[in-house]
Amino acid sequence: MPYFDAASAAPLHPVARQALLAALDEGWADPARLYREGRRARLLLDAAREAAAAEVGCRPDELVFTPSGTRALHDGIAGALTGRRRTGRHLVVSAVEHSAVLHAGEALEADGGSVTRVAVDRTGRVAAGEYAAALRPDTALAALQSANHEVGTEQPVAEVAGACRAAGVPLLVDAAQSLGWGPVPGGWSLLTASAHKWGGPPGVGLLAVRKGVRFAARGPVDERESGRAPGFPDLPAVVAAAASLRAVRAEAAAEAARLRELVDRVRARVPELVPDVEVVGDPVRRLPHLVTFSCLYVDGEALLHALDREGFSVSSGSSCTSSTLEPSHVLRAMGVLSEGNVRVSLPWGTGEADVARFLDVLPRVVAEVRGHLGAPSEARPVVTGDELVVDALGKRCPIPVIELAKVFGDVPVGGLVTVLSDDEAARLDIPAWCGMRGQEYVGERPVEGGVAYTVRRRS
């Protein structure tokens, strides 16, 4: 059955499986020991480090293996901040970074530091000039992903790296989503990645720290991995991660071109096949295998379950699929529609037939989910002067927007509709609906029990 969630975790690459099995037989001993088995394990570890460093574009002694990509981010940020504590305690990040980066920023703020979160445009891309403007004399570190994990937009890493270099600020690049597709532009000071994103085994992260970057590991220092990743490494997994990275990079150009054509087909056909859909992310400067779109009047969780029953495994940034009932921080920062959000990320080897079947199934599935939701019968619009008020308090995404759409045709041109809602997603979805419909979003104001969102009918 088609698995379309490679951005979360790619299927294990055949080379990774072969290397993992071989290393289980040859690399089980402690590589720090001097006896025969330890020396053999050390040779495997050194070879894996050299192979991974060659693909990253750094020296082998600049790269360490960590237990995960998240751990690599946390350790990289903490080490750089500690190493440059005399400079200051200011961190610059983009508003769409991975949650691990944002959580590290929150921890810094809780400890008395400060964080600047640089805004992005509706494609999810930062402006290099705005990022440069956020750098200050007390900035200890800047962090920027190479490509976004939810919408695939590539960031201007080279331009930002140049600005950071001019300001004397090290730049940490989260390359988890892009490293399997090609090298990250030069100029970075620290780089992190995660093996399960390119078909390696889970539980292996990479942290590269350039020579000359001030870095001080937090906590007790171990003699292993330059003191940056304490403990006995999972050597078989490390060997498999390095082997699969080298394998996928050898095939990356051809596979990227092939998958980009399939994704272009999805980007073009979904809005034609399904009404009221917004395709999000940069249409050109993006990862080759990922496309994200949002569907009006759809419960994201119901849509994902319906697609799963049809055999398609996809992901979502919709608040409807989250226990917090809040939309994805990425979609929120972009200011795009969050309801009914679907992320399709194709793994290596995906065939045209699977994509064609997805496009065949999607319109029916969306229509069925919309049909099941309908418009709640208890919704009673109340007319107050020239304003029509819809009480959607207590109702979750996508019901507030469904209620708005249902009554909007009863409003004369120039008239107002106000939706009362306590659902956090409405703050994104109602303005997004206005943009898609060519209507005027007037604004919001607090009311008892929630927020009032007002829309003016233009046509």
N, C-alpha and C positions, 0 to 999 in steps of 0.2 A: 504494500500500500504506500502511496506517495507520502514521504516525510518532507515537509516544507518549512522546517524550523532550524536550518543550519546555523543561523545567527546565535541561537541559544547553545547548541552543541551539534557539531557535525558528526556524522557516522564515522566510526573508526576506519581509517584508511587501511587498505590491505598491507601496505608497507609497514604501518605502525603495528599491525597484528603480528606480522612476521618478525619484526625486530623485538617486540615485546616477548614473544615466546622464546626466541633465541637468548635474550638477556636474562630470562628467568633461569635458564640453565647455566649461563656463564657469569652473570652479574649479581649473584645473591650475596656475596661476601662484602665486608666492610672495606671500602676503597681507601680508608685511612691506614689499613694494616699493611705490614711489609712482607708477609708471607705470600706464597704463590697465588692463592685465591684472591687475596686482597689486591695484589698487583694487577691481576687480570681485571678485576672490577675497576681499578683505577684507570686502566687503559681505556675501558669502555666509557667511563665518565669523561675523561679528557677528550676522547674522540667525539662524544656527543656535544660537549661544550664548543669544540672547534667548529663542528658542523653548524650548530645553531648560531654561533657568533658570525660565521661567514654570511648567513642569510640575513641576520639583523644588520650587519655592517659595522661591527665593532671588534675589538680585540677579545680573544678568549678570556683573558684575565679581567675584563670589564663586565663579564656576564655571569650571573648566578642563577641557579634553579630554585624556585620557591614552591610551596605546596599548592598554590593556585594563583590565578591572575589577580584576584581580589587581594590576596596577601602581598603580591608584588606591588600593587598600587599603594596599599597601606604602608608597607615598609619603605617604598621609594619616597613617598611624600614625607613620612615621618623622619627618615634619615636625612633628606635634603633640608628640611626645616630645622632640624637639630644642628646640622652641620653649618648652617648659615644664621644661627640665632643671633649673632652679633650684628648682622645686617638689619634684621627686623623680624616681625612675625606676621607678615602680610602675604596672603596667598591669592593668586589670580587664577580663576577657572572660567570655563564657559558654562552657560546655564544648562547645557544639555549633556554634560559629562555623565559617565557611568555613576550609579548611585554610590559606589565605593569611594569615588573621589569626593562627591558631595558630602558624604558622611564624614570623611576625613576633615573636610572644611568645617563642618559643624563641631567636630571635636576640638579643632583649633580655636574656634570662636568661644566655645565653652571654657577653654583654658586661657582666655584673655587675648587671643590673637584676633586678626581680622581677615575677612575674605571678600574679594570683589568677584561677582558673578557677571560675566560679560554677556549681554543679551545677544540673541540670534535673530535672523530674519525668518520669514515664513517658510523658507526651505530648510531651516535648521542650521544655517551657516553663519559663523561669526565674521564680522568685518575686521580685517587685520588692523586697520587704523584704530578702530574702537578698542581692540585688544591691547594695542600698543599704548593707547591713552590711559589704560587702567594700571600700567606699571608705575610704581612709585619708588622713591629712594629706599624705603624700608621693605620692598618686596623681596621676600626670601626665595620664592619659587612660583613658577607659572605652570599650569597643566592644561593640556589640550589633546583631545582624542584625534586620531588620524581620520577616523570616519565614524559616524554615529551608528550605534547599535540598534536603534529602533527604526530609523528612516533611511539609513544608508548614505546620507550626505557626507561628502568628503570636506575636511576643513583645510584652510590655507596654512598648512603647517610650515612650509618654507618661509612664507612672509612673516608669520608670527615668530618663527625661530630667529629670523634676522632682526626683528625688533627687540626680542629678548637679548640677543647677543649685544646689540648696541647699548642696551640698558644695563648690561652686566648681570642679567637674571637667568639662572638655569631654567630650561624648559623640559618638563616631563611630558612625554607623548604616550598616551594609551593606544597601543597599536593592536589591541586584541582582535578587532574585526578585520583589519587590513593586512596584517603581516603575511598571511598565507597567499595573498594576491600580488605582493611585490614589496620592495624595500620602501621604508619611510624616508621622505626627503631629509637630507642632511641638516645639520645645525642643532639637533636636539642634544640635550645633556643627559637625560635619563629616558629609558624606554621600558615599557612593560607589555607583556602579551600573555596569552593563555592557550595551551596546546589543544584543548578540546574544541577550539573554534576552527582549527584547520584540519581536523581529523586525527589528531593525536589523542592519547588517553586523558581522561580527566585527572585532576590532581597534580598538574605540572604547570607552573608559571615561569615566566622569564623576567628578570630584572637586570637591565644593563645600565651601568653608571660610568660615564666617560671619565677617563683620567683627568685629574685637575678639578673635578667637581667636589666641592666640600660636602662630605657625607659622613654622618655619624649614626651608626645603628642604635636604635632605641632598645633598652633592656639589656640583660646579660649577653655578653658576646661569646659565641661558640667559635671553635677553631675551624669549623667547616664553612665552605662557601664564602670565604673572605669575611667571616663573621656576620654575614648579612642574611643567612638562612640557616639557623641552627638545626641540628638533628641529622640523623641518618637519612640520606636522600633515597627516594624511591627510584633506585637506579634503573630497573627494567622500564619503568614508565618514562624516565628521562631519556633513555636511549630510543624508545619508540617515538617520543615527541620530536626529537631532533631528526630522526630518520624520515618521519612523515612530513616535517617541514621542508626538508630538502626535496622530497618527492613531489609535493604539491607545487612548490615553487618552480620546479622543472617543467610542469605542465600548465602553469598559471596563465600564460598569455593566450594559449589556444582555448582553454576552458573558459576564461573570462569572456572572450569574444563570443563563444557559443552561448553561454548563459545570459550575456547581455542582450542578445537577440530575443531570447525567450522572455526576459523581463520586460523588454520594450513592447513585446506583444501583449503582456498582461497590462502594462501601463496604458496602452492605447485601447485595448478591448474592454476592460472593466467599465469605464465610464459609458461606453457605447451599449453594453449589455445590461447594465444595472443603473436605473435612474437614481439621482440624488446621491452621487458618490464623489468624494474628494480624494484624489491621489496626492499624497504628500511627499515631501523631500525634494531635493534638487533633481531635475529630470536628466541632467547631463553629468555633473560632477558628483558621482555617486558610486557606491560599490556595485560590481557587475551582477550580483546574484540576488539583490534584495529590492523589494517593492512593498510599499505600505499604502493602504487606502482606508478611508473611513466611510461608513454608510449611514445616512440619516435614517432615523426612525427604527433603529435596530439595537437590540440588547446584545452587547458584545459577547457575553458569556453564552447566551443561547446560540449565537451565530457560530462560535467556536465548537460548541458541542454538536451542532448540526453538521458542520463540515467534518468533524471527527467521525460521525456516523457514516458519512460518505467516503471515509478512508483518507481524509486529508488532515495532516497535523500541521497547524499553523499557530502563530502567536498573536498577542494583542497588547496594545497599550491602553485599551479602553478601561475607564473606571468601572464598567459593569463586570469586569473579570477580576477586580481587585477587592480584597477583603477590606481595604481602607475606604472604598467607594470614592477615591480621588483619581482624577485622570493622570496619566503618565506625566512626569515632570518634563519630559521632552516635548510632548504635544502641547502642554501648557505653555512652555517657553516659546514655542513656535506660534502659538495663537491659532491653531488649526482645529478642525472638528475632531473630537475624541470619541464620540459614540460610534459603536459598530466598527471599531478599529481592527484591521487585520494586517499582520505583517507576514509576508511570504518571502522566505529566504531559501533559495534552491541549493541543495547540496551538489557536490561534484557528481557528474554522471546523470543528472536529471534529464529525462528524455522529453521530446516534443509531445509525445502522446499523453504523458502525465499532465503537462500544462494545458493541453487541449481539453482534456477531461475536466480539469479544474474550471476552466472557462465555461464549459458546458453545464457544470453542476451549480456554479455560484449563483446565477440569476434565480434559479428555482429555490435555492436554499434561502437567499435573502428575502424573496417574496413570501416564502412560508413563515419565516420569523416575523416579518412585518405583519403578516396576516394574523398570526397568533397574538401579537401585541394589541393591534387596533388602537382605538381611543377609548379610555375609561368612561363608562356610562355615567359615573358620578360627577364628571367634570361639568360644572355649571358656570359658564362665563357670565360675569356681571357687568353691565354697562353703567359707567359713571360719567355722565356728560359725553364728551367726545372720546372717551377712553374705555376700552374693553379690557376687563381684568379677568385673567384665568388663574384660578387657585390650584397650583400644582404642588403645594406644600406636602411633604411626606411621600412624594413619588420620585422614583429614581430614574436615572438615565435609561432609556431615551424618552421617557414619558413627557417631561416638560416640553420638549421640542415637538413631540407629536401633538400635544394639546395646542401649542402655538399654531402649527400648520393647519390644524383642523378648523380653527375659528378665523384664520386670517382672511379667508375669502369673504367673510361677512363684514369686514371693515372697509369703509370707503377710502379712496385715495386721500392721503393726508391724515387719516385717522391713526390712532395709537392703540397698540395692544401691550398690556403689561402682564407678564408672567410672574407669579409668585412662586418661588422655589427655594428649598433648603438643600438642594443637591449641588455639590461643588462643581460637577461637570457642566452644569448649566452656564457657568461663567464663561466657559469656552464655547459650548455648543450653540448657544443662542446667537452670539455675534457671528459665528461661523455660518449658521443658517442664513443670516441676513446677507452675508457676503455671497453665498451661493445663489440666493434668490434675488439679489439686486435691491434689497430693502435697506432702510436706514436703521442702524442700531443707535438709539438715543443715549442709552446709558443704564446704570444701575443705581439703586439706593437701598439702604437697609430698611427692613420692615420687621414687625414683630414675627418671630419664628423663622426668618429667612431673609431673602433678598428679592427686590422687585426689579425685573429686567424689562425695559420698555423699547418697543420697536415701532417705527413709523412706516406706514405703507406708502411707497413711492409710486407704484404702478399696479 
